[in-house]
């Protein structure tokens, strides 16, 4: 399918972060963009302001005539009336990942994959490349502080994409440079077993183009596929903290900044600086630097570009910072992500009492990783637990936030409803507050910020 001939495109689930990036791509290329999403959000309002037609009712009478392409995401329910209407009438339907694969196939592609760190690493890579002489196009899974969007079109033949493992979507990609950040099990509702997750990542790595590069975190079980790639003429590099080909060393916090050295056979920086805390962000930065060098970015520009990185919305996003209170919001929704976010907060503000509000996301994920969630949340000083956000799922008997609470050893813990958040924070003002989750907890960011500002 030639996308440059498409005049009218329809998105089912247009408000998704990956879907909206594609919608912006088609709008920029002259197509008329229409779409449905279940709820109105800041992002869907932005799309409408950019000239796209968005509605929020699953109503086939709102579908315009003359649609050339329908893009959908597996995250939408299979019984959605609009989806079935298009399927029954034989419209050309393509999954979001398939469309991204077709667009990226015509370019040189940097694909960032892994259970955690994809969005920060892909956004950082796009920023570094553009600052280092490679004007890359980017489709990323968050709103970049530097780009001001989740999509930007560049003039070079390079594109940076976030490679999503959900529904094996990333197997539509054939990158020139691929990054693998982590292989922790997730989406077991799709994969069934942790071993199947790893095998899917290996298949993704095998799809790297001839002469391409695999960059993966030191210690991941990828030695066999790395040997295959090297035997076929492709290059393999590892990265890590105190290990790997790209080795981050001497990580510490200095004047509110994260400082670390980075060494390899081609670079040796004793003190790189960035404004984002946590060992996970040191790993993300190291991977992004390796990818930037792999795609031909100028190494001389990297230190200044890293320092200028403004982060990603909902990734350790500092909403409010005063002498009295610090409020940070994060998308963390997997135990390893909670651990990383809590560790980052501790490293940046070691003397403050840490209160976390967590909204679990999906019944299956909560069930599959209950012990890990409990262990991560136990690292808070105070935990306020919201009910599970169901997203696309029906409830599972016995899988509740109460189940998580009972597995925790932390004494200062309780379950609250969403309508109790503001009252609870008013009665018990926090010193350092983290809101975490991938559901609709983000709708409380502004109200919480206003409450905390009002108390100053």
C-alpha positions as a printed Julia matrix, in Angstrom:
456×3 Matrix{Float64}:
   0.0     0.0    0.0
   1.35    3.41  -1.03
   0.66    5.71   1.91
   1.37    8.86  -0.1
  -1.81    8.21  -2.12
  -4.07    8.07   0.96
  -6.46   11.01   1.16
  -8.61   10.03   4.14
  -7.54    7.84   7.08
  -9.49    6.65  10.13
  -7.96    5.71  13.51
  -9.74    3.43  15.98
  -8.16    4.4   19.3
  -6.71    7.67  17.99
  -5.9     8.92  21.5
  -3.28    6.24  22.15
   0.25    7.6   22.33
   1.48    5.49  19.4
  -1.69    5.96  17.35
  -1.66    9.74  17.73
   1.94    9.88  16.44
   0.83    8.09  13.27
  -2.21   10.38  12.99
   0.15   13.37  13.09
   2.29   11.75  10.38
  -0.66   11.34   8.0
  -1.95   14.86   8.74
   1.49   16.3    7.97
   1.49   14.38   4.69
  -1.79   15.94   3.57
  -4.36   13.3    4.56
  -7.69   14.1    6.18
  -7.61   12.38   9.59
 -10.66   11.06  11.47
 -10.83    8.87  14.53
 -12.6     7.45  17.56
 -11.47    7.11  21.14
 -13.32    6.13  24.29
 -12.43    9.22  26.29
 -11.46   12.81  25.66
  -7.97   13.63  26.89
  -5.42   16.4   26.66
  -3.88   14.52  23.73
  -7.13   14.08  21.78
  -7.9    17.77  22.32
  -4.46   18.57  20.89
  -5.2    16.4   17.82
  -8.5    18.21  17.29
  -6.74   21.57  17.62
  -4.32   20.4   14.91
  -7.25   19.88  12.52
  -8.19   16.23  13.06
 -11.77   15.03  13.5
 -12.18   13.08  16.76
 -15.33   11.68  18.42
 -15.89    9.68  21.61
 -19.01    7.57  20.92
 -18.8     4.12  19.33
 -21.27    5.1   16.64
 -20.94    3.98  13.0
 -23.1     6.89  11.79
 -20.2     9.2   12.72
 -17.83    7.47  10.28
 -17.34    9.65   7.17
 -17.5     8.33   3.62
 -14.45    7.73   1.45
 -12.04    6.24   4.03
  -8.92    4.89   2.27
  -7.24    3.27   5.28
  -8.33    2.21   8.77
  -5.61    1.99  11.45
  -6.47    0.15  14.66
  -4.73   -0.96  17.81
  -5.15   -4.38  19.51
  -5.83   -2.47  22.73
  -9.42   -1.73  21.57
 -12.16   -4.28  22.38
 -12.83   -6.81  19.61
 -16.6    -6.18  19.91
 -16.28   -2.45  19.13
 -19.08   -1.57  16.7
 -16.91    0.67  14.52
 -14.16   -1.95  14.2
 -16.67   -4.62  13.17
 -18.41   -2.22  10.77
 -15.16   -1.67   8.88
 -14.29   -5.4    8.96
 -17.71   -6.45   7.66
 -17.46   -4.06   4.72
 -13.99   -5.07   3.64
 -12.19   -1.79   4.34
  -8.38   -1.96   4.3
  -7.53   -2.36   8.01
  -3.98   -2.32   9.31
  -2.66   -2.53  12.85
  -0.69    0.45  14.12
   2.52   -1.6   14.22
   2.1    -2.73  10.62
   1.7     0.87   9.43
   4.77    1.93  11.4
   6.69   -0.97   9.86
   5.76    0.11   6.33
   6.72    3.75   6.99
  10.05    2.81   8.6
  10.93    0.28   5.87
  11.61    3.1    3.43
  14.14    4.65   5.83
  17.11    3.67   7.96
  15.57    2.67  11.26
  16.66    2.87  14.91
  14.24    0.72  16.92
  14.2     0.82  20.73
  12.75   -2.29  22.41
  12.51   -3.72  25.92
  10.02   -4.16  28.73
  11.15   -0.9   30.36
  12.87    2.24  29.21
  11.59    2.25  25.61
   9.98    5.67  25.72
  12.76    7.51  27.51
  15.47    5.82  25.43
  13.73    6.41  22.08
  12.95   10.04  22.95
  16.5    10.6   24.15
  17.91    8.93  21.01
  15.81   11.14  18.73
  16.94   14.25  20.66
  20.61   13.22  20.63
  20.59   12.35  16.93
  18.98   15.65  15.98
  21.48   17.53  18.16
  24.39   15.5   16.74
  23.9    16.16  13.05
  21.3    13.52  12.07
  17.91   15.16  11.41
  15.87   12.04  12.27
  12.13   11.49  12.04
  10.76   10.07  15.32
   7.7     8.1   16.42
   7.98    7.84  20.21
   5.72    6.65  23.01
   5.57    9.86  25.03
   5.48   13.61  24.71
   9.1    14.76  24.43
  10.07   17.89  26.31
  12.54   18.8   23.55
  10.36   17.95  20.55
   7.08   19.07  22.14
   5.34   16.06  20.58
   5.4    12.29  20.16
   6.12   12.72  16.43
   8.58   14.86  14.53
   9.58   14.65  10.88
  13.21   15.1    9.94
  14.99   15.63   6.65
  17.48   12.74   6.92
  16.81    9.14   5.92
  16.85    7.99   9.57
  13.77    7.28  11.69
  13.64    6.47  15.42
  10.76    4.25  16.54
   9.63    2.75  19.81
   9.32   -1.0   19.2
   6.38   -2.29  21.24
   6.37   -5.95  22.28
   2.62   -6.0   23.05
   0.85   -8.37  20.64
   4.31   -9.02  19.08
   3.9    -5.69  17.29
   7.65   -5.11  16.97
   8.0    -8.04  14.58
   6.72   -5.69  11.86
  10.04   -3.81  12.11
  13.36   -4.53  10.35
  15.77   -2.04  11.96
  19.29   -0.99  11.02
  20.07   -0.3   14.69
  18.14   -2.11  17.45
  18.36   -1.51  21.21
  17.19   -4.07  23.77
  16.94   -2.5   27.23
  15.35   -5.29  29.27
  13.59   -8.64  28.88
  11.5    -8.77  32.05
   8.28  -10.73  31.51
   5.16   -8.67  30.77
   1.99   -9.13  28.72
   1.75  -12.77  29.78
  -1.89  -12.6   28.68
  -0.42  -12.51  25.14
   2.75  -14.58  25.47
   1.77  -17.19  28.06
   5.29  -17.76  29.47
   8.41  -15.67  30.21
  10.33  -17.93  27.81
   8.0   -16.95  24.97
   8.68  -13.28  25.73
  12.45  -13.81  25.39
  12.03  -15.82  22.18
  10.0   -13.02  20.64
  12.75  -10.5   21.43
  15.29  -12.85  19.83
  13.17  -12.98  16.7
  13.08   -9.17  16.68
  16.89   -9.1   16.91
  17.19  -11.54  14.0
  15.26   -9.06  11.85
  18.06   -6.47  12.0
  19.05   -5.63   8.44
  22.31   -6.92   6.9
  25.21   -4.85   8.19
  23.06   -3.56  11.05
  23.77   -3.23  14.78
  22.32   -4.83  17.93
  22.87   -2.94  21.19
  21.71   -4.76  24.32
  22.04   -4.5   28.06
  24.92   -6.56  29.44
  23.69   -9.75  31.07
  20.54  -10.32  29.03
  20.26  -13.93  27.77
  21.01  -13.08  24.16
  24.43  -14.67  23.63
  23.1   -17.17  21.08
  21.36  -14.61  18.87
  24.33  -12.22  19.27
  26.62  -14.95  17.91
  24.22  -15.53  15.0
  24.22  -11.84  14.13
  28.0   -11.51  14.3
  28.44  -14.62  12.14
  26.25  -12.97   9.48
  28.27   -9.74   9.46
  26.1    -7.68  11.77
  27.62   -5.9   14.77
  26.78   -6.42  18.44
  27.53   -4.1   21.37
  26.55   -4.38  25.04
  26.04   -1.61  27.57
  25.74   -1.47  31.33
  26.77    0.08  34.62
  30.27   -1.11  35.54
  30.13   -3.61  32.65
  29.5    -3.89  28.91
  31.24   -2.46  25.84
  29.65    0.92  26.59
  30.35    1.09  30.32
  28.85    3.71  32.63
  31.05    4.29  35.68
  31.18    6.4   38.84
  27.46    7.22  38.93
  26.58    9.84  41.52
  24.31   12.82  42.19
  25.85   16.28  42.22
  23.91   19.56  42.6
  20.64   17.86  41.64
  22.13   16.32  38.48
  23.08   12.73  37.69
  26.79   12.5   36.82
  28.51    9.46  35.3
  31.5     8.51  33.19
  31.14    6.58  29.94
  33.95    4.53  28.4
  34.36    2.28  25.35
  37.07    1.79  22.77
  35.78    4.86  20.87
  34.63    7.28  23.59
  35.84    8.24  27.04
  33.85   10.88  28.92
  34.75   11.2   32.6
  31.68   13.21  33.68
  28.52   13.28  31.58
  25.64   15.15  33.19
  21.87   14.93  32.91
  18.92   16.33  34.82
  17.18   12.99  35.42
  17.84   10.71  38.4
  18.08    6.96  38.82
  20.29    4.13  37.65
  17.64    3.21  35.06
  18.09    6.6   33.4
  21.87    6.12  33.32
  21.2     2.88  31.43
  18.69    4.61  29.14
  21.2     7.37  28.4
  24.02    4.9   27.73
  21.81    2.95  25.3
  20.72    6.17  23.57
  24.33    7.32  23.18
  25.3     3.93  21.72
  22.38    4.11  19.27
  23.27    7.69  18.31
  26.86    6.7   17.56
  25.62    3.64  15.64
  23.49    5.88  13.42
  26.38    8.25  12.73
  25.76   11.09  15.19
  28.69   13.39  16.0
  30.16   12.27  19.32
  31.47   15.77  20.08
  27.91   17.08  20.51
  26.71   14.35  22.89
  27.68   15.82  26.32
  25.9    19.15  25.71
  22.91   17.41  24.09
  22.49   15.01  27.03
  22.52   17.88  29.5
  19.88   19.68  27.38
  17.53   16.66  27.41
  14.18   17.78  28.88
  12.71   14.36  29.5
   9.35   12.84  28.65
   5.92   13.62  29.99
   4.98   11.11  32.73
   8.54    9.75  33.03
   9.85   11.01  36.38
   7.99   14.19  35.53
   8.58   16.8   38.25
   5.22   18.57  38.51
   5.97   20.75  41.53
   9.16   21.45  43.48
   9.31   23.83  46.44
  11.03   23.87  49.81
   7.89   22.36  51.36
   6.9    19.67  48.84
   8.11   17.85  45.74
   5.57   16.16  43.46
   6.72   13.72  40.75
   4.49   11.76  38.35
   5.54    8.59  36.53
   3.96    6.08  34.13
   5.46    3.14  36.08
   3.13    0.13  35.86
   5.43   -2.91  36.2
   7.26   -3.91  39.42
  10.7    -3.17  37.94
   9.5     0.28  36.86
   8.12    1.02  40.33
  11.45   -0.03  41.86
  13.37    2.22  39.45
  11.11    5.23  40.03
  11.19    4.86  43.83
  14.99    4.42  43.77
  15.32    7.54  41.62
  13.2     9.56  44.04
  15.24    8.3   47.0
  18.53    9.19  45.29
  17.36   12.71  44.45
  15.59   13.48  47.76
  17.11   11.17  50.4
  15.88   13.19  53.41
  12.18   13.45  52.5
   9.36   11.14  53.56
   8.2     9.35  50.38
   4.47    8.93  49.79
   3.34    6.95  46.73
  -0.1     6.76  45.12
  -0.23    3.74  42.83
  -2.98    2.69  40.46
  -2.45   -0.92  39.31
  -3.04   -1.42  35.56
  -4.75   -4.61  34.28
  -6.04   -7.53  36.33
  -3.74  -10.01  34.53
  -0.59   -7.97  35.2
  -1.57   -7.48  38.85
  -2.17  -11.22  39.2
   1.01  -12.28  37.39
   3.35   -9.92  39.28
   1.59   -9.5   42.64
   4.66  -10.45  44.7
   6.86   -8.05  42.73
   4.39   -5.19  43.08
   4.16   -5.74  46.85
   7.95   -5.84  47.24
   8.37   -2.64  45.2
   5.66   -0.73  47.06
   7.18   -1.78  50.39
  10.1     0.53  49.53
   7.84    3.58  50.06
   7.38    5.28  53.42
   3.64    5.53  52.81
   1.51    3.81  50.15
  -1.94    4.87  48.99
  -3.3     2.16  46.71
  -6.09    2.8   44.2
  -8.41    0.13  42.74
  -7.12   -1.72  39.65
  -7.61    0.12  36.35
  -9.16   -2.51  34.04
  -8.35   -0.97  30.62
  -9.32   -3.66  28.09
  -9.97   -6.43  30.64
 -12.82   -7.93  32.64
 -12.26   -8.43  36.35
 -10.68  -11.65  37.68
 -12.12  -13.08  40.93
  -9.75  -12.56  43.84
  -7.48  -10.16  41.94
  -7.88   -6.83  43.7
  -5.87   -4.04  45.25
  -6.75   -5.59  48.63
  -4.82   -8.68  47.52
  -1.75   -6.5   46.87
  -2.16   -4.66  50.16
  -2.23   -7.95  52.07
   1.05   -9.06  50.48
   2.85   -5.85  51.55
   4.83   -5.65  54.78
   4.8    -1.81  54.9
   2.88   -0.59  57.93
   1.76    2.78  56.54
  -0.5     1.56  53.74
  -4.16    1.81  52.8
  -6.58    1.65  49.91
  -8.33    4.81  48.81
 -10.82    5.54  46.04
 -10.09    8.08  43.33
 -12.54   10.57  44.8
 -10.61   10.41  48.11
  -7.2    11.39  46.68
  -7.46   15.14  47.21
  -9.1    14.89  50.62
  -6.42   12.45  51.81
  -3.57   14.68  50.61
  -5.21   17.72  52.21
  -5.47   15.93  55.56
  -1.95   14.45  55.34
   0.28   16.84  53.36
   3.16   14.94  51.71
   6.83   15.92  51.66
   7.71   13.93  48.53
   4.79   12.59  46.5
   4.9    10.05  43.65
   1.85    9.25  41.53
   2.41    6.08  39.51
   0.41    4.04  37.0
  -0.67    3.7   33.38
  -4.43    4.09  33.86
  -6.31    7.34  34.37
  -4.31    8.49  37.39
  -2.85   11.18  35.12
  -6.21   13.01  35.21
  -5.39   13.89  38.84
  -2.02   15.51  38.12
  -3.35   19.05  37.72
  -5.83   18.85  40.66
  -3.07   17.5   42.93
  -0.69   20.22  41.77
  -3.3    22.93  42.47
  -4.01   21.49  45.93
  -0.33   21.37  46.88
   0.29   24.89  45.52
  -2.69   26.21  47.47
  -1.24   24.87  50.71
   2.03   26.79  50.23
